[in-house]
Amino acid sequence: MILRTRLKVLLMLLLPMLAAQAAEIDNAALSNDANGDDWAAYGRTFSEQRFSPLDQINRQSVSRLKLAWSLELDDVWNVSTAPVEVDGVIYFAAGFSVVHAVDVRSGKLLWKYDPHCDSKKMRMAWGSRGITYWKGKLYTGVQDGRLFALDAKTGTLVWETQTTEPGDNRYITGAPRVFNGKVIIGHGGADFGHVRGYVTAYDAETGKQDWRFYIVPGNPADGFENQAMEAAAKTWKGEWWKYGGGGTAWNAMTYDPEFNRVYIGTGNGSPWNHKLRSPGGGDNLYLCSVVALDADTGEYLWHYQTTPGESWDFNSTMDIVLATVDIDGKPRKVLMHAPKNGFFYVIDRETGKLISAEKFGKVTWADHIDMATGRPVENPGVRYEDGEALIWPGSAGAHNWQPMSYSPDTKLVYIPSHELPGYYNDEGRDPKNWSMVPSDVLGLKGFFDDVPKNAGTSFLLAWDPVKQKKVWRSDTPGATNGGVLSTRGGLVFQGDADGDFKAHDADTGETLWSAQMGVGTQAPPITYSVDGKQYVSVLAGWAGSQMLLGSLSAQHGWTGRDHPRRLLTYVLDGSASLPPSPPPSFVKPIDDASIKLDDATVAQGRDLYQRCVICHGVSAVAGGFAPDLRASQVPLNAAAFKAIVQGGALEPRGMPKFDELSDQELDAIRQYIRERARYEPSFWDQVKTAWNFIGLIIKMEWKRHFG
C-alpha cells in the first residue's frame, strides 16, 4: 500500500514535467501516420486521410463513450470549423477566426485571441473552417484576408500579413497548411465580383512572402508570370481578365512529402456563366482542377481538370487525400478527390494521369468520363443553351467542403454526400453587351424562390476507390451533414444536422453509438490521446454556407440566437452531463397591417435583398443562422432598421453595416420583407410550382436521352 501510494505521488509529479515537453510538430511528425497521440493539422497528417490509428474506442467499447466535458461558446456565431489538438490542448478558430485554446483534461478555456475582422468583410459570413499547428505556433486566416501566427502557449501575436489587396473581393475561410517551414493559404471571393485566384506561401517564422501561384491568367498585355499562365491563356477567349476569371483556392491544399509538392484544388469561374466569361469556348485553365506545384518554388508541375469550361460552380476545392493503394496487383501512389461535380477521381500523383473516375451520386450533367481523354462526356442542354437547365448536382455539389476520410484498414473512403439539383438560367444575357455588376455577378438570372425542405437529401457514403463502387450508404437528415473521421477501432464518426453525433461500423455502416449534441453541426470531429485516454471532440452549432437555403435549411428548427454553439469532448466512461438546449423551434411571421406595399418598391427590395441572402436566407426564409426577418420586430420600425443596417448598431454581434444603402433602398427592403411575411402560397401556387419543376425535369431527361 505504501509503495502504491509513493508511485501515485511520483506519477503526479512526473505528469506535469512530461506535459511540459512539448511535441515537436514538424515535417517528421506530420509525415507520421502511425502516431495518433495528437491531431495537429487540418487532416491530421500530410496525407489528409482524417484517419486515426487509435483504437481504445472501438466497436466493442464505443457503447461506453460518454461526455467528458462541454464548453459553451456564447460569443461566437459560427463553429463550422475543424479543431486541432497538441499536448493536451485543443485549438480552434471560430466565427471570424477568433482562436481558442482549451485544456483537454478540464475543458477550461486557457486563452482566446480575437483578430477583429474588418466589418466590410463580415458580409461573406462563412467564418473560419480551420487552423493548423507548427513548431509551437498556430496559423489561421481572417475573413478580411490577413494570415497570422500566434504563440500556442500564450496566444500572443507573433506576426500577421495581408494576403489580399485592400478593398478587393477576396476573403479567407479555409485552413492554411504548413510544410518545409512554409505556410500556404488561398482565398475565396469568385462569387462576389472581380477576382483572380491565387495561392501564396509565406515563411512560417516571419510571415515574409516566399512564392505565389496564380490559378488563371491575367491580361496578356501585362505579360505572364510564368509559362503555366502563358499556356493557360490559350484556353480562354474574349477579355476574361475584365471579370477576374475566378479559380479561387479556398480549401484544398495537400502537401506530399514523398514528391515534395503541393496539390491545389481550384475553384469555379467568375462569372459562373462560361459563355459570358469566355465567349467562344475554351477549357479555361486552371479552373476546377487539381494543380501540382513544386513545394519549394511554387513552379507548375502538372494539372488535371475535372470540369473543363465549367459553368455550374463545380469547383474542385474539396479535400485531396493521399494514399498508396493496390491497382491491378501493383501499389500506386494516388490522390483521391470527390469534387462538387459528382465524380470520384483517382489520380496518379507522380504523373497526374487519371486512373479512374466514376459517379458517386446522382449526376445528370455528364454521362461518364472518357478515359482516353480524361474529359467528361456532357449531356445535351446542360450548358443552358436554350436559356435554362436543371441538373444534378447543383452548385452545392455532390460533396462540399465538409471533409471525407480514408481508412487504410478498410480501404474505403467515407464521403459526406448530398443530392440537390441546380437550376441555371441566363435569360437576357449576351456576351456582346453583358457586364459584371453587383446585381449580376454570376451572369445568371436571379433566384428568388424559397427552397422547399424536400428539395434535397444527404447521406454518408462508404466508397471503394479501387473498384469505384458503393459499399454502403447511411442516410442522414436534411440536405447537409458533417465532416468525417475514421479510426483503427473500426469506427466512422459524423455529426448530423438533427443534432445526433454518431459512430458507424466502418465495414457495414451500422450505427453503433449516438449522442445528442443539443444542436446540429457540419463540423468534422477529431480524436487524440492524452494521459493514455482516447478522446473525441466535435464543435456543434448551426451556421455556415448551407444555411442560406431557406426552408431546406430551416427544417431542423435550429436558430442562431436560441441554440448553442459548443465544443463537446467524449471519452470512455465519461461522467459529464450535456447542458440544456432549447427544443427546435419554427418561425411564425409577424406583420403590421398599416404598412402599405407598392409592387415596384417590393420588386426593388427583392433585388436589394440579395446581399442579405447569405445570412438571412433566400426569399427571406432564414435557414437558422441569422434571425428570420419575417418574424423580427426590427423591420417593422424604420428607425431601428436604419440604425442596424445602415448604421451598424449590431456590428459587435456579427451584423455588418451597409452604409451604401439609401433611406429609400432601406424602405424597399423593408417592403420586400413584409411581402414575404404576408405571402401564403395557395394550393394552386404549390401545384404550379411542383408542375413547373416536374416539367423541367421531364424536358431535361428527354434531351438527355433523345437529344
C-alpha positions in Angstrom: 0.0 0.0 0.0 2.8 2.4 0.9 4.7 1.6 -2.3 1.5 2.1 -4.4 0.9 5.5 -2.7 4.5 6.6 -3.4 4.2 5.5 -7.1 1.0 7.6 -7.4 2.8 10.6 -5.9 5.7 10.1 -8.2 3.4 9.9 -11.2 1.6 13.1 -10.2 5.0 14.8 -10.1 6.1 13.4 -13.4 2.9 14.2 -15.4 3.4 18.0 -15.4 7.0 17.5 -16.4 6.1 15.2 -19.2 3.4 17.5 -20.4 5.9 20.4 -20.4 8.0 18.6 -23.0 6.0 19.9 -26.0 5.7 17.7 -29.0 7.7 18.9 -32.0 5.2 19.3 -34.8 7.3 19.5 -38.0 7.7 17.6 -41.3 8.6 14.4 -39.5 5.6 14.5 -37.2 3.1 15.4 -39.9 4.5 12.6 -42.2 4.0 10.0 -39.4 0.6 8.4 -39.9 1.3 5.8 -37.3 1.3 8.1 -34.2 -2.2 9.1 -33.2 -1.4 11.0 -30.0 -2.0 14.4 -31.5 -4.1 15.9 -34.2 -2.0 18.9 -35.3 -3.2 19.7 -38.8 -6.5 20.0 -40.6 -6.5 16.4 -41.9 -4.3 15.2 -39.0 -1.2 14.5 -41.2 0.1 15.5 -44.6 -1.9 12.7 -46.2 -5.2 14.4 -45.2 -6.8 11.0 -44.6 -8.5 12.1 -41.4 -7.8 8.5 -40.2 -6.6 7.9 -36.6 -4.6 4.7 -35.6 -6.1 5.0 -32.1 -8.3 2.0 -31.2 -9.1 2.4 -27.5 -12.5 3.4 -28.6 -13.6 0.6 -30.9 -16.6 -1.4 -32.0 -16.8 -3.2 -28.6 -16.1 -0.3 -26.3 -17.9 2.5 -28.1 -21.1 1.9 -26.1 -19.2 3.2 -23.1 -18.4 6.5 -24.8 -19.8 9.4 -22.7 -19.4 13.1 -22.5 -16.2 14.1 -20.7 -17.0 17.9 -20.7 -18.5 20.6 -22.8 -17.6 24.3 -23.3 -20.3 26.8 -24.3 -19.3 29.4 -26.9 -21.8 32.1 -26.5 -19.9 34.9 -28.1 -19.1 33.4 -31.5 -21.7 32.8 -34.2 -20.2 30.1 -36.3 -18.4 26.9 -35.2 -18.4 25.0 -38.5 -14.7 24.6 -38.2 -12.1 21.9 -37.7 -10.1 22.0 -34.4 -6.6 20.7 -33.8 -5.0 19.2 -30.7 -1.4 19.2 -29.4 -0.1 18.2 -26.0 -3.5 18.1 -24.3 -4.7 21.4 -25.7 -7.4 21.8 -28.3 -7.2 24.9 -30.6 -9.8 26.1 -32.9 -10.8 29.3 -34.8 -14.5 30.1 -34.6 -16.6 32.8 -36.2 -14.3 35.5 -37.7 -11.2 33.5 -36.7 -11.4 34.0 -33.0 -8.8 31.5 -31.8 -9.5 29.5 -28.6 -7.2 27.3 -26.6 -8.9 24.7 -24.3 -7.4 22.3 -21.8 -8.4 18.7 -22.7 -8.2 17.4 -19.1 -10.5 20.0 -17.6 -12.4 21.6 -20.5 -11.4 25.0 -19.3 -10.6 27.9 -21.7 -6.9 28.8 -21.4 -6.8 31.8 -23.7 -8.6 33.5 -26.6 -7.4 35.7 -29.4 -9.7 37.9 -31.5 -8.1 39.3 -34.7 -11.0 41.8 -35.1 -12.2 41.3 -38.7 -12.8 44.3 -41.0 -16.6 44.8 -40.8 -16.9 45.1 -44.6 -15.6 41.5 -45.0 -18.2 40.3 -42.4 -20.7 40.3 -45.3 -19.3 37.0 -46.6 -20.4 35.2 -43.4 -19.0 31.7 -43.9 -16.5 32.0 -41.0 -13.2 30.2 -40.4 -13.1 26.5 -41.3 -9.8 25.6 -39.8 -6.5 26.2 -38.1 -3.0 24.5 -38.1 -0.1 24.0 -35.7 3.7 24.1 -36.5 6.7 24.2 -34.1 4.8 25.9 -31.2 2.8 28.3 -33.4 -0.8 28.4 -34.6 -1.7 29.7 -38.0 -5.1 30.7 -39.5 -6.6 33.3 -41.8 -9.1 36.0 -41.3 -12.1 36.9 -43.5 -10.5 40.2 -44.3 -7.5 38.5 -46.0 -5.0 38.5 -43.2 -2.9 35.5 -42.3 -1.5 35.4 -38.7 0.6 33.3 -36.4 0.2 33.0 -32.6 2.3 31.6 -29.9 0.5 28.4 -28.9 1.3 28.7 -25.2 0.2 32.3 -24.6 -2.0 33.2 -27.6 0.1 36.3 -28.3 0.5 37.5 -31.9 3.8 36.6 -33.5 3.2 38.1 -36.9 0.5 38.8 -39.4 0.4 39.7 -43.1 -2.2 40.9 -45.6 -2.5 38.2 -48.3 -5.1 40.1 -50.4 -5.5 43.6 -51.8 -7.3 46.3 -49.7 -10.9 46.7 -50.9 -10.9 43.6 -53.2 -13.5 40.8 -53.1 -11.1 38.2 -51.8 -11.6 36.7 -48.3 -10.2 33.7 -46.3 -12.2 30.9 -44.8 -10.1 27.8 -45.4 -7.4 26.4 -43.2 -3.7 27.1 -44.0 -1.2 24.2 -44.3 2.4 24.3 -43.1 5.3 22.3 -44.6 9.1 22.8 -45.1 8.9 25.9 -42.9 6.3 27.5 -45.2 2.7 28.3 -44.6 0.4 28.3 -47.6 -3.0 30.0 -47.9 -5.6 30.7 -50.6 -8.8 32.7 -50.6 -12.4 32.8 -51.8 -14.4 35.5 -53.5 -15.1 34.5 -57.1 -18.8 34.6 -56.4 -18.8 38.2 -55.3 -17.1 40.1 -58.1 -13.9 40.7 -60.0 -11.4 38.1 -58.6 -8.3 36.4 -60.0 -7.4 33.4 -57.8 -4.0 32.6 -56.3 -2.3 30.7 -53.5 0.6 32.2 -51.6 3.4 30.6 -49.5 4.9 32.5 -46.6 7.9 31.9 -44.3 6.3 30.2 -41.2 8.7 32.1 -38.8 8.5 35.6 -40.2 5.4 35.9 -42.4 7.5 37.0 -45.4 6.1 36.1 -48.8 8.1 33.2 -50.4 6.1 32.5 -53.6 2.8 33.0 -55.2 1.0 31.0 -58.0 -1.9 32.5 -59.9 -4.6 30.0 -60.9 -5.9 31.8 -64.0 -4.1 34.1 -66.4 -4.3 37.8 -66.3 -4.4 40.4 -69.0 -2.0 39.3 -71.7 -1.0 42.9 -72.3 0.7 42.9 -68.9 2.8 39.8 -69.6 2.5 36.4 -68.0 4.1 35.5 -64.6 5.3 32.1 -65.9 5.0 29.6 -68.7 2.0 28.0 -67.0 0.0 31.2 -67.3 1.0 31.7 -70.9 -0.2 28.1 -71.7 -3.4 28.6 -69.7 -4.2 31.8 -71.6 -4.6 29.8 -74.8 -7.6 28.1 -73.3 -9.5 31.3 -72.7 -11.4 33.5 -75.1 -12.5 37.2 -75.2 -11.5 39.6 -72.4 -11.8 37.3 -69.4 -9.5 39.4 -67.3 -12.0 42.1 -67.1 -14.1 39.8 -64.8 -11.1 38.4 -62.9 -11.7 34.8 -64.1 -12.1 33.2 -60.7 -10.3 30.0 -59.8 -10.1 30.7 -56.1 -8.5 28.0 -54.0 -10.3 28.4 -50.7 -10.0 24.9 -49.2 -8.0 22.0 -50.6 -4.2 22.2 -50.3 -2.4 19.0 -49.7 1.4 18.6 -49.2 3.1 15.4 -50.5 6.4 14.8 -48.7 7.3 11.9 -51.0 7.4 14.2 -54.0 7.9 17.5 -52.2 4.9 19.0 -54.0 1.6 20.6 -53.0 -1.7 19.8 -54.7 -4.1 22.7 -55.0 -7.8 22.2 -55.5 -9.0 25.1 -57.6 -12.3 26.9 -57.8 -15.1 27.9 -60.2 -15.1 30.6 -62.9 -16.1 34.1 -62.4 -18.7 34.7 -63.7 -20.2 31.2 -63.5 -21.6 31.5 -67.0 -19.0 30.2 -69.3 -20.4 31.9 -72.5 -20.0 35.3 -70.8 -16.7 34.6 -69.1 -15.0 33.1 -72.2 -17.2 33.8 -75.3 -16.1 31.3 -78.0 -15.4 28.4 -75.6 -12.2 27.1 -74.1 -11.3 24.9 -71.2 -10.3 27.9 -69.0 -7.3 26.5 -67.2 -6.7 26.1 -64.3 -10.3 26.4 -63.2 -11.9 23.4 -61.4 -8.6 21.4 -61.4 -6.1 19.7 -59.2 -2.8 21.5 -59.8 0.6 20.1 -58.7 3.2 22.7 -57.7 6.8 22.4 -56.5 6.6 22.9 -52.8 9.9 24.9 -52.6 9.3 27.3 -55.6 5.6 27.2 -56.5 6.5 26.1 -60.0 3.8 24.4 -62.0 4.3 20.6 -62.5 1.1 19.2 -63.8 -2.7 19.5 -63.6 -5.9 17.5 -64.1 -9.0 19.5 -64.9 -12.2 17.9 -63.5 -14.7 20.2 -65.3 -13.3 21.9 -68.4 -15.0 25.2 -69.3 -17.2 24.8 -66.2 -20.5 26.8 -66.0 -22.2 25.5 -62.8 -19.9 26.4 -59.8 -18.4 22.9 -59.9 -15.3 23.9 -58.0 -12.6 21.3 -57.1 -11.8 22.8 -53.7 -13.0 19.7 -51.9 -10.2 17.8 -49.9 -7.5 15.9 -51.7 -6.5 12.7 -49.9 -3.1 10.8 -50.4 -2.7 7.1 -50.2 -0.9 4.1 -51.6 -3.4 1.5 -53.0 -3.2 -1.7 -54.9 -4.4 -1.3 -58.5 -4.1 -4.2 -60.9 -1.9 -6.0 -58.4 0.6 -3.2 -58.0 0.9 -0.5 -55.4 0.2 3.0 -56.8 0.8 6.3 -55.1 -2.5 8.1 -55.7 -4.6 11.1 -54.7 -8.3 10.8 -54.3 -10.7 13.6 -54.9 -14.5 13.9 -54.8 -15.3 17.5 -56.0 -18.7 19.1 -56.4 -19.3 17.7 -59.9 -20.2 14.2 -58.5 -17.4 12.1 -59.9 -14.8 10.4 -57.7 -11.3 10.7 -59.1 -8.3 8.5 -58.5 -5.2 10.1 -60.0 -1.5 9.0 -60.1 0.1 11.7 -58.0 3.5 11.3 -59.5 2.4 11.9 -63.1 -1.0 13.5 -62.9 -2.5 10.7 -65.0 -6.1 9.8 -64.4 -6.5 6.2 -63.2 -10.3 6.1 -62.8 -13.4 8.3 -62.4 -17.0 7.2 -61.6 -20.2 8.9 -60.3 -20.6 8.6 -56.6 -24.0 10.3 -56.5 -26.8 11.5 -58.8 -25.1 13.1 -61.8 -27.0 14.3 -64.9 -24.7 16.9 -66.4 -22.3 14.3 -67.8 -22.8 10.7 -68.8 -19.2 9.5 -68.0 -15.6 10.3 -68.1 -13.8 9.4 -71.3 -10.7 7.5 -70.0 -8.8 8.1 -73.3 -9.0 11.9 -72.9 -9.9 12.3 -69.2 -12.7 14.6 -70.2 -16.4 14.4 -69.2 -18.9 13.4 -71.8 -21.6 16.1 -71.3 -25.3 15.5 -71.8 -27.2 17.8 -74.2 -28.6 21.0 -72.8 -26.6 21.2 -69.6 -24.9 24.4 -70.6 -28.4 26.1 -70.7 -28.0 26.5 -74.4 -31.8 27.1 -74.6 -31.7 29.6 -71.7 -32.3 27.2 -68.8 -31.2 23.9 -67.3 -31.9 21.7 -64.3 -29.1 19.4 -63.5 -27.7 17.2 -60.7 -25.8 18.1 -58.7 -26.3 21.8 -58.3 -23.9 24.4 -57.1 -23.9 22.9 -53.6 -22.3 19.9 -55.1 -22.5 16.2 -54.5 -19.7 16.8 -51.9 -18.9 20.2 -50.4 -16.2 21.4 -48.1 -17.0 19.0 -45.2 -14.0 16.7 -45.4 -14.1 13.0 -46.2 -11.9 10.3 -44.7 -9.9 7.3 -46.0 -9.3 4.2 -43.8 -6.2 2.2 -44.8 -7.7 -0.6 -42.7 -11.0 -1.0 -44.7 -9.5 0.7 -47.8 -12.7 2.7 -48.1 -13.4 6.4 -48.4 -16.2 7.8 -46.3 -17.9 10.8 -48.0 -20.4 13.3 -46.6 -22.6 13.4 -49.7 -25.6 15.4 -50.9 -28.2 15.2 -53.7 -29.6 18.6 -54.6 -30.3 19.9 -58.1 -29.3 23.2 -59.6 -31.4 25.5 -61.8 -29.5 27.7 -64.2 -31.0 30.4 -66.4 -29.1 33.1 -68.3 -32.2 34.8 -69.9 -31.4 38.1 -71.4 -27.6 37.8 -71.1 -25.5 38.2 -74.2 -21.6 38.4 -74.2 -21.8 41.3 -76.6 -23.4 43.6 -74.1 -23.2 41.9 -70.7 -21.1 43.5 -67.9 -20.4 42.3 -64.4 -22.3 44.5 -61.9 -23.1 43.9 -58.2 -26.6 42.7 -59.0 -25.4 40.3 -61.7 -22.0 38.8 -60.7 -22.7 35.3 -61.8 -24.1 36.0 -65.2 -27.4 34.2 -64.4 -30.9 35.2 -63.7 -31.5 35.8 -60.0 -33.1 33.1 -57.9 -35.8 34.5 -55.5 -37.9 31.5 -54.5 -37.8 29.6 -51.3 -36.1 26.2 -51.4 -38.6 23.6 -50.1 -37.4 21.2 -47.3 -37.7 18.2 -49.6 -35.6 19.6 -52.4 -32.5 17.7 -51.4 -31.2 14.8 -49.3 -27.9 13.8 -47.8 -26.1 10.6 -46.8 -22.8 9.1 -45.5 -21.3 7.1 -48.3 -18.7 4.3 -48.0 -16.9 4.1 -51.3 -14.4 1.6 -52.7 -11.9 3.8 -54.6 -10.3 0.9 -56.4 -13.4 -0.8 -57.6 -15.1 2.6 -57.9 -18.4 1.5 -56.3 -20.6 2.0 -53.3 -20.1 -0.4 -50.4 -22.7 1.1 -48.1 -24.8 4.2 -47.6 -26.4 5.6 -44.4 -29.0 8.3 -45.0 -28.6 11.5 -42.9 -31.3 14.1 -42.1 -31.8 17.1 -44.3 -29.6 18.1 -47.1 -26.3 18.8 -45.3 -24.1 16.7 -42.9 -20.9 17.0 -41.1 -17.3 16.1 -41.9 -16.0 12.6 -41.2 -13.4 10.8 -39.1 -12.4 7.1 -39.3 -10.4 5.2 -36.8 -8.5 1.9 -36.3 -11.2 1.0 -33.9 -13.4 0.2 -36.9 -15.5 3.3 -36.5 -16.6 6.3 -38.6 -17.7 9.4 -36.7 -20.0 12.1 -38.1 -22.3 14.8 -36.7 -25.7 15.3 -38.3 -28.0 18.2 -39.0 -30.6 17.0 -36.4 -28.1 17.2 -33.6 -27.0 13.5 -33.4 -23.3 12.7 -33.2 -22.9 9.1 -34.4 -20.3 6.3 -34.6 -20.9 3.9 -37.5 -19.3 0.5 -38.1 -16.7 1.2 -40.7 -17.4 -2.1 -42.5 -21.2 -2.1 -42.6 -22.4 1.4 -41.8 -24.5 0.2 -38.8 -24.9 2.9 -36.2 -23.2 1.6 -33.1 -23.4 4.7 -30.9 -25.1 8.1 -30.9 -25.3 11.1 -28.6 -27.5 14.2 -28.9 -25.5 17.4 -29.1 -28.4 19.8 -28.5 -27.9 21.4 -31.9 -26.9 20.3 -35.4 -23.4 20.6 -36.9 -21.4 20.5 -40.1 -18.0 20.5 -38.3 -15.6 17.5 -38.6 -14.6 15.7 -35.4 -11.1 14.8 -34.3 -9.6 12.2 -32.0 -6.4 12.1 -30.0 -4.8 10.7 -26.8 -4.0 12.4 -23.5 -2.6 10.6 -20.5 -3.4 7.3 -22.1 -7.0 8.1 -22.8 -8.5 8.4 -26.3 -10.8 11.4 -26.7 -13.2 12.5 -29.5 -14.1 16.2 -29.9 -16.5 18.0 -32.2 -17.8 21.5 -32.4 -21.6 21.8 -32.6 -23.6 24.8 -33.8 -25.9 25.7 -36.7 -24.3 28.1 -39.2 -22.3 28.2 -42.4 -22.8 28.3 -46.1 -25.6 25.7 -46.2 -27.7 27.9 -44.0 -28.9 30.1 -46.8 -31.2 27.6 -48.5 -34.5 28.8 -46.9 -36.9 26.1 -45.8 -34.4 23.4 -46.8 -32.0 24.7 -44.1 -34.7 25.7 -41.6 -36.4 22.3 -41.4 -34.4 21.2 -38.3 -35.7 24.1 -36.2 -32.3 25.4 -35.1 -31.9 29.2 -34.7 -28.6 31.1 -34.1 -29.9 33.2 -31.3 -31.7 30.4 -29.3 -29.5 27.3 -29.8 -26.0 26.8 -28.5 -22.5 26.8 -30.0 -20.4 24.4 -28.1 -17.3 22.2 -28.0 -18.1 18.7 -27.0 -15.5 16.1 -25.9 -16.1 12.4 -25.3 -14.1 9.7 -23.5 -14.8 6.1 -22.4 -16.9 6.2 -19.1 -17.2 10.0 -19.1 -19.4 11.4 -16.4 -20.4 14.9 -17.6 -24.0 15.9 -18.5 -25.0 17.8 -21.6 -26.1 21.4 -20.7 -29.7 22.0 -21.5 -30.6 23.2 -25.0 -34.0 24.6 -26.2 -36.1 22.3 -28.3 -36.2 23.0 -32.1 -38.4 26.0 -32.9 -40.0 27.2 -36.1 -40.7 30.7 -37.4 -44.1 32.4 -37.2 -44.0 35.6 -39.4 -45.4 38.8 -37.9 -46.9 41.8 -39.6 -48.1 45.3 -39.3 -51.2 45.8 -41.5 -50.7 49.6 -41.5 -47.6 49.2 -43.8 -48.8 49.6 -47.4 -46.9 47.8 -50.1 -46.1 49.1 -53.5 -45.4 46.5 -56.2 -42.5 48.4 -57.8 -40.9 49.1 -54.4 -41.2 45.4 -53.4 -39.5 44.3 -56.7 -36.7 46.8 -56.0 -36.4 45.4 -52.4 -36.3 41.9 -53.7 -33.2 42.7 -55.8 -31.5 44.6 -53.0 -32.2 41.8 -50.5 -29.9 39.5 -52.4 -27.0 40.9 -50.4 -28.7 39.6 -47.3 -29.3 36.0 -48.6 -26.1 34.5 -47.2 -27.2 35.2 -43.6 -30.9 35.7 -43.7 -31.8 33.1 -46.4 -33.4 33.0 -49.8 -36.9 34.5 -50.1 -36.3 36.0 -46.6 -36.7 32.4 -45.1 -33.9 32.1 -42.7 -32.1 28.8 -42.5 -31.3 29.2 -38.8 -28.0 31.2 -39.0 -29.3 34.7 -38.6 -32.8 35.9 -37.4 -35.7 35.3 -39.8 -36.6 38.9 -40.7 -40.2 37.9 -41.4 -40.6 37.3 -37.6 -38.4 40.2 -36.4 -39.8 43.4 -34.9 -36.8 45.3 -36.4 -38.0 45.7 -40.0 -41.4 47.0 -38.6 -39.6 50.0 -37.3 -37.9 52.2 -39.9 -35.6 53.9 -37.3 -34.4 50.6 -35.8 -33.9 49.1 -39.2 -31.8 52.1 -40.3 -29.7 52.0 -37.2 -28.8 48.4 -37.7 -28.5 48.0 -41.4 -27.1 51.4 -42.4 -25.6 52.5 -39.1 -24.0 49.2 -37.9 -25.6 49.1 -34.4 -25.2 45.3 -34.3 -21.7 45.0 -35.7 -20.3 43.6 -32.4 -22.8 40.7 -32.8 -21.7 39.9 -36.4 -24.3 42.0 -38.3 -22.3 44.1 -40.9 -23.4 47.6 -41.8 -24.5 48.5 -45.3 -23.9 52.2 -45.2 -24.0 52.5 -49.0 -27.8 51.9 -48.9 -30.0 55.0 -49.1 -33.1 55.5 -47.0 -35.3 54.8 -50.0 -33.5 51.5 -50.6 -33.9 50.6 -46.9 -37.6 51.1 -47.3 -37.7 48.9 -50.3 -36.0 46.1 -48.4 -38.5 46.5 -45.6 -41.4 46.3 -48.0 -40.0 43.1 -49.6 -39.7 41.6 -46.1 -43.3 42.5 -45.3 -44.4 41.0 -48.7 -42.6 37.8 -47.8 -44.1 37.8 -44.3 -47.6 38.1 -45.8 -47.0 35.5 -48.5 -49.0 32.3 -48.1 -48.9 30.1 -51.2 -52.3 28.9 -52.3 -53.0 25.3 -53.2 -52.8 26.2 -56.9 -49.5 28.1 -56.3 -48.0 25.0 -54.9 -49.4 22.8 -57.7 -48.0 25.3 -60.3 -44.5 25.3 -58.6 -44.5 21.5 -58.5 -45.7 21.2 -62.1 -43.0 23.6 -63.4 -40.4 21.6 -61.5 -41.6 18.3 -62.8 -42.0 19.6 -66.3 -38.4 20.9 -66.3 -37.2 17.5 -65.2 -39.1 15.8 -67.9 -37.8 18.2 -70.5 -34.1 17.8 -69.4 -34.5 14.0 -69.3 -36.0 14.0 -72.8 -33.0 16.0 -74.1 -30.5 13.7 -72.3 -31.9 10.5 -73.8 -33.1 11.7 -77.2 -31.1 14.8 -77.8 
